[in-house]
Amino acid sequence: MTWLLFAGGSVLFFTTLNLLQRIIATDSRNERAMAIVFNVIAGIIALILFTLTGSYSTNFKPNHCGIGHSYT
């Protein structure tokens, strides 16, 4: 049942992220520059989380169909 918690958390996180991005972009003088800065910061946070959770260490190899399969 943890997938349900992850799905719910993902919905809440991305909804908050989207609303925050719209609010910040519309209140700034240069909306495009603010969107670029916001996305760069979000990318850096995603890389930090990716590194801290150890997601890069799983042995992920593509199979013959081009679809990945995780061998743990």
N, C-alpha and C positions, 0 to 999 in steps of 0.2 A: 504494500500500500504506500510505500515511500514515493512511488512515481506520481501519485496523486498530490502529495505535498510539493514535490518538485514542479509539477505542472502549475499548481496554484501559485507557488512562489514566483515562477517565471511570468505568469500573467500579471501579477501585482507589480513585479519589478519593471517589466517593459511598459506597462501602462503608466507608471510613475515616471519612468524615463522619458516617454513620449510627451507627456504633459509638461514636465519640467523643461524639456527642450523647446517646446512651443512657447512657453511663457518667457523664457530667457531670450529667445530669438526675436519675439515681437517687441519686447521692451528695449532692445539694444538699438544703437544707431545704425549698425551694419549687420543685418541679419545673416548674410552669407558667411561673413568672417566668424560670427559667433557660432554658427552651425559647424563650421570646420573645427574650431577650437573645442567645442563640446564633443564632437565625434573622436577627435584625437585623444582627449582625456578619457573617454569611454573605452577606446582601444587599449590605452595603457593600463587601465584598471582590469580589463579582460585578460591581458597578458600576465599581469601580476597574479590574478586568481588562477590562471592556467598553470603558472609555474608553481604556486604555493600548494595547489591541490595534487600535484604530481600527475596530471592528466597526460603529460608528454611521455611518461615512462611506460605506458601500456604497449604491449607488442601488437601493433596494428598492421596487418599485411593484406594487400588486396588479393582477391581470388581471381580465378580465370574469367569471370564475368565483368570484372571491373568494379565490383561492389566489395566494400571492405568487410572483413570479418575479424573480430577481436579474439585472439587466442590468449587466454589468461591462465 
